[in-house]
Amino acid sequence: MSGHARIWDAPEALPMAAERGQSALPMPRVLVVDGDNLHRMIICRAADRAGYVPAGAANLAEATKLLQAAAFHCIILDLSLGREATSGFLSRLGAIGCEAKILAMGDCDAPACHETQRLAKSLALDVGEPVAKPVDVGRLRYLLEQLRVQSALRRGLVAA
């Protein structure tokens, strides 16, 4: 499949929670940056089931455009997009003061994963635990649900 947008790729198509029969608060958004269309689709579906509105980007240029159009609560970043490109993308996120939780996805034991974690922390980005590939969809969904609850607690949207 080419880089054609799906419903979850268009920021203007992001629904409000009320449209899904939930509270009137906007649903949290997750940006999934993965060059593999099938992986991106699976991760977007897991995020949707965890209560997020997912947006998918096949590369870092698409991700940058989506970030200019909408705010995201979480960014899942595939490390196979390249070390230099990933470092540059993280540097841009740091420069704009991105507050989204960053989840690096890939070989969690690889030096690139550890370097990404260190770089993100040095840029004062909110980095979470890495997500191993191949993705354990149940674990990813659990992580995203926990992030959503923690975010709501921090913002005072739900009682502790």
C-alpha positions as CSV (number, residue, x, y, z in Angstrom):
1,M,0.0,0.0,0.0
2,S,1.3,3.4,-0.8
3,G,1.5,6.4,1.5
4,H,-2.3,7.2,1.1
5,A,-3.9,8.6,4.2
6,R,-6.4,6.6,6.2
7,I,-9.0,8.0,8.5
8,W,-6.5,8.0,11.4
9,D,-3.8,9.7,9.3
10,A,-5.7,13.0,8.9
11,P,-5.6,15.3,11.9
12,E,-8.8,17.0,10.8
13,A,-10.6,13.7,11.0
14,L,-9.6,13.1,14.6
15,P,-12.9,12.5,16.5
16,M,-13.9,13.9,19.8
17,A,-14.7,11.4,22.6
18,A,-18.3,12.5,22.6
19,E,-18.7,11.2,19.1
20,R,-17.6,7.8,20.4
21,G,-20.1,7.8,23.3
22,Q,-17.6,8.9,25.9
23,S,-17.1,12.1,27.9
24,A,-16.9,15.5,26.1
25,L,-13.1,15.6,26.7
26,P,-11.0,15.2,23.6
27,M,-9.4,11.8,23.3
28,P,-5.6,11.6,23.6
29,R,-3.8,11.3,20.3
30,V,-0.8,9.0,19.5
31,L,1.5,9.4,16.5
32,V,2.9,6.1,15.2
33,V,6.0,6.6,13.1
34,D,6.9,3.3,11.4
35,G,8.0,2.7,7.8
36,D,6.3,-0.7,7.6
37,N,2.6,-0.2,6.7
38,L,1.4,-3.4,8.3
39,H,3.2,-2.7,11.6
40,R,1.9,0.9,11.6
41,M,-1.6,-0.4,11.0
42,I,-1.4,-2.9,13.9
43,I,0.0,-0.4,16.3
44,C,-2.6,2.2,15.3
45,R,-5.4,-0.4,16.0
46,A,-3.9,-1.3,19.4
47,A,-3.7,2.5,20.2
48,D,-7.3,2.9,19.2
49,R,-8.4,0.0,21.4
50,A,-6.4,1.6,24.3
51,G,-8.5,4.8,24.0
52,Y,-6.3,6.9,21.7
53,V,-6.9,8.5,18.4
54,P,-4.0,7.2,16.3
55,A,-2.3,9.0,13.4
56,G,0.2,7.1,11.3
57,A,3.3,8.3,9.5
58,A,5.5,6.2,7.2
59,N,8.5,8.4,7.7
60,L,9.9,11.3,9.7
61,A,8.9,13.9,7.2
62,E,5.2,12.8,7.4
63,A,5.5,12.8,11.2
64,T,6.8,16.3,11.2
65,K,3.9,17.5,9.1
66,L,1.4,15.8,11.5
67,L,3.1,17.3,14.5
68,Q,2.7,20.8,12.9
69,A,-1.1,20.1,12.5
70,A,-2.0,18.6,15.8
71,A,-0.8,17.9,19.4
72,F,-0.1,14.4,20.4
73,H,0.1,12.8,23.9
74,C,2.4,10.0,22.8
75,I,4.8,9.3,19.9
76,I,5.8,5.8,19.1
77,L,9.0,6.0,17.0
78,D,10.4,3.1,15.1
79,L,14.2,3.1,15.3
80,S,14.7,1.3,12.0
81,L,14.1,4.7,10.3
82,G,17.8,5.4,10.8
83,R,20.0,6.6,13.6
84,E,20.8,10.0,12.1
85,A,17.3,10.8,11.0
86,T,15.9,9.6,14.4
87,S,18.4,11.8,16.3
88,G,17.5,14.8,14.1
89,F,13.8,14.2,14.7
90,L,14.3,14.0,18.5
91,S,16.4,17.2,18.4
92,R,13.5,18.9,16.6
93,L,11.0,17.6,19.2
94,G,13.3,19.0,21.9
95,A,13.6,22.3,20.2
96,I,9.9,22.8,20.0
97,G,9.4,21.7,23.6
98,C,7.4,18.6,22.8
99,E,5.5,17.3,25.8
100,A,4.4,13.9,24.3
101,K,5.6,10.7,25.8
102,I,8.2,9.2,23.4
103,L,8.3,5.4,23.1
104,A,11.2,4.1,21.0
105,M,10.3,0.9,19.2
106,G,12.8,-1.7,17.9
107,D,15.5,-4.0,19.2
108,C,15.5,-2.9,22.8
109,D,18.9,-4.5,23.5
110,A,20.6,-2.7,20.6
111,P,22.9,0.2,21.2
112,A,20.7,2.4,19.0
113,C,17.8,1.9,21.4
114,H,19.9,2.9,24.4
115,E,21.4,5.9,22.5
116,T,17.9,7.1,21.6
117,Q,16.8,6.8,25.2
118,R,19.8,8.8,26.4
119,L,19.4,11.5,23.7
120,A,15.7,11.9,24.4
121,K,16.4,12.3,28.1
122,S,19.2,14.8,27.4
123,L,16.8,16.9,25.3
124,A,14.3,16.9,28.3
125,L,11.9,14.8,26.3
126,D,9.5,12.6,28.3
127,V,10.8,9.2,27.3
128,G,9.1,6.0,28.3
129,E,10.2,2.4,28.3
130,P,11.2,1.0,24.9
131,V,8.8,-1.2,22.9
132,A,10.3,-4.4,21.5
133,K,9.8,-5.4,17.9
134,P,8.1,-7.6,16.9
135,V,5.4,-5.8,18.9
136,D,3.5,-7.6,21.7
137,V,0.2,-6.0,21.0
138,G,-1.3,-6.8,24.4
139,R,1.7,-5.3,26.2
140,L,1.6,-2.2,24.0
141,R,-2.0,-1.7,24.6
142,Y,-1.4,-2.0,28.4
143,L,1.4,0.5,28.2
144,L,-0.8,3.0,26.3
145,E,-3.7,2.5,28.7
146,Q,-1.4,3.2,31.6
147,L,0.0,6.3,29.9
148,R,-3.5,7.6,29.3
149,V,-4.5,7.1,33.0
150,Q,-1.3,8.8,34.2
151,S,-1.8,11.7,31.9
152,A,-5.4,12.2,33.0
153,L,-4.3,12.0,36.7
154,R,-1.6,14.6,36.1
155,R,-4.0,17.0,34.4
156,G,-6.6,16.4,37.1
157,L,-9.2,15.0,34.7
158,V,-9.9,12.0,37.0
159,A,-9.7,11.4,40.7
160,A,-6.8,9.4,42.1
